[in-house]
Amino acid sequence: GGEESIGGSLTAEVTPQTVQAVVGTLVRPDSYSRSLRVESFWSGGSQSWNVQVWQKSGLTRIRMETEDGSQPVKLMQSGSGFVTVWQEGLIEDAVTYPGSDPELIDALQMLPTYENLLALDPAQIEAAGYVKLDGAWRIMATVREQPTGYRMGYYISIETGLLEAAERWDGDTLIYRMSAI
């Protein structure tokens, strides 16, 4: 928390009371591509996905594959009033959903967004501030999700406005992790 000097410039104060306002000012780039790793953990097991995202002028294309190859590669595309999902090599079996709801495409690729953070009751925000993660400064917020009681951590790039990492905890047990790679 508190006001920080990051990279030679003064940045906004980030506390549990101000983090939503600060994050609300961030702007994502119109075009970008990136690779993510998404992991789910449960008693006795886990699963990891490699996710590639390409975004340009409101159109998004996603490629998801399990790290161990145990599931078919999933492809998704959204924009211009649609979201289409299919398995690699099976475009004829594609399912198209009307609308271009960004939350749907994020849910299909198992990604939280910081819009989730912006929509929360501020009382759910337990901690906020700046942290150095993977060599770069991030805005961090930890929230208590309702009704599950899970603790969710968001790590947002101040340079790109993109969510760079997220973790979900059930008590002391990590159950979800996403990180840009």
JOPEFEN-V788084 format. One record per residue. N is the residue number from 1. PHI is phi in degrees with one decimal (none if undefined). OMEGA is omega in whole degrees, -180 to 180 (none if undefined). Layout:
# JOPEFEN-V788084
{{N | PHI | OMEGA} {N | PHI | OMEGA}}
This chain:
# JOPEFEN-V788084
{{1 | none | 177} {2 | 81.6 | 179} {3 | -78.4 | -177} {4 | -127.7 | 170} {5 | -103.7 | -175} {6 | -121.1 | 178} {7 | 62.5 | 176} {8 | 85.3 | 179} {9 | -122.8 | 179} {10 | -76.1 | -180} {11 | -114.1 | -177} {12 | -70.8 | 175} {13 | -69.6 | 180} {14 | -119.1 | 178} {15 | -134.8 | 175} {16 | -55.9 | -179} {17 | -81.3 | -175} {18 | -110.5 | -172} {19 | -58.9 | 180} {20 | -64.3 | 179} {21 | -66.2 | -180} {22 | -65.3 | -180} {23 | -62.5 | 179} {24 | -62.9 | 179} {25 | -88.3 | -177} {26 | -70.9 | 179} {27 | -125.4 | 177} {28 | -75.9 | 175} {29 | -65.7 | 178} {30 | -68.1 | -180} {31 | -132.5 | 175} {32 | -164.7 | 169} {33 | -138.0 | 179} {34 | -162.8 | 178} {35 | -114.5 | -179} {36 | -128.7 | 172} {37 | -121.9 | 180} {38 | -117.7 | -179} {39 | -129.6 | 173} {40 | -118.8 | -178} {41 | -124.7 | 175} {42 | -146.7 | -179} {43 | -57.3 | 178} {44 | 87.7 | -179} {45 | -170.3 | 177} {46 | -162.2 | 176} {47 | -144.7 | 180} {48 | -123.5 | 177} {49 | -124.6 | 169} {50 | -100.2 | -175} {51 | -123.1 | 173} {52 | -108.7 | -177} {53 | -124.2 | 173} {54 | -124.3 | -178} {55 | -128.1 | 175} {56 | -151.7 | 174} {57 | 47.1 | 176} {58 | 86.3 | 176} {59 | -101.5 | -178} {60 | -127.2 | 174} {61 | -129.9 | -176} {62 | -129.4 | 173} {63 | -126.2 | -179} {64 | -122.5 | 173} {65 | -140.8 | 178} {66 | -69.3 | -178} {67 | -63.4 | -179} {68 | -92.0 | 179} {69 | 71.6 | -175} {70 | -76.8 | -180} {71 | -130.2 | 178} {72 | -62.0 | 176} {73 | -67.3 | 180} {74 | -104.6 | 177} {75 | -118.2 | 179} {76 | -140.3 | 176} {77 | -143.6 | 178} {78 | -141.2 | 177} {79 | 139.4 | 177} {80 | 49.6 | 172} {81 | 87.2 | 179} {82 | -151.8 | 167} {83 | -133.3 | -179} {84 | -118.8 | -180} {85 | -128.6 | 176} {86 | -155.0 | 174} {87 | -92.0 | -180} {88 | -52.8 | 180} {89 | 84.6 | -177} {90 | -127.1 | -179} {91 | -59.0 | 179} {92 | -65.7 | 178} {93 | -99.7 | -178} {94 | -61.7 | 175} {95 | -113.3 | 180} {96 | -113.6 | 177} {97 | -104.5 | 178} {98 | -70.4 | -180} {99 | 95.7 | 178} {100 | -131.4 | -179} {101 | -62.0 | -180} {102 | -60.3 | 180} {103 | -66.3 | 179} {104 | -65.3 | -178} {105 | -65.0 | 177} {106 | -65.7 | 179} {107 | -64.5 | -180} {108 | -64.4 | 178} {109 | -97.0 | 175} {110 | 61.7 | -178} {111 | -113.0 | 168} {112 | -76.1 | 174} {113 | -131.3 | 178} {114 | -76.8 | 170} {115 | -62.4 | 174} {116 | -59.1 | 178} {117 | -62.6 | -178} {118 | -65.7 | -177} {119 | -84.6 | -176} {120 | -72.0 | 166} {121 | -65.5 | -178} {122 | -53.3 | 180} {123 | -66.1 | 179} {124 | -80.0 | -178} {125 | -82.6 | -175} {126 | -93.1 | -178} {127 | -153.0 | 177} {128 | -161.0 | 178} {129 | 166.0 | 176} {130 | -106.6 | 174} {131 | -135.9 | 174} {132 | -93.7 | -178} {133 | -132.6 | -179} {134 | 52.7 | 175} {135 | 82.1 | -179} {136 | -133.4 | 178} {137 | -75.9 | 179} {138 | -131.1 | 167} {139 | -84.6 | -179} {140 | -115.4 | 172} {141 | -141.6 | 175} {142 | -114.7 | -176} {143 | -128.0 | 174} {144 | -104.0 | -177} {145 | -76.3 | 178} {146 | -114.7 | 4} {147 | -91.7 | -173} {148 | -71.4 | -175} {149 | 80.5 | 177} {150 | -63.4 | 175} {151 | -101.2 | -177} {152 | -117.7 | 176} {153 | -112.0 | 178} {154 | -113.4 | 178} {155 | -130.4 | -170} {156 | -115.6 | 180} {157 | -68.9 | 176} {158 | -81.0 | 179} {159 | -83.0 | -174} {160 | -106.8 | -176} {161 | 76.0 | -179} {162 | -98.8 | 173} {163 | -69.5 | -176} {164 | -96.6 | -179} {165 | -160.7 | 176} {166 | -155.5 | 176} {167 | -140.1 | 176} {168 | -125.0 | -177} {169 | -121.0 | 171} {170 | -107.2 | -172} {171 | 65.4 | 179} {172 | -97.4 | -176} {173 | -106.1 | 176} {174 | -70.9 | -180} {175 | -118.5 | -179} {176 | -155.4 | 174} {177 | -148.2 | 174} {178 | -128.9 | 177} {179 | -147.8 | 173} {180 | -74.4 | -180} {181 | -123.1 | none}}
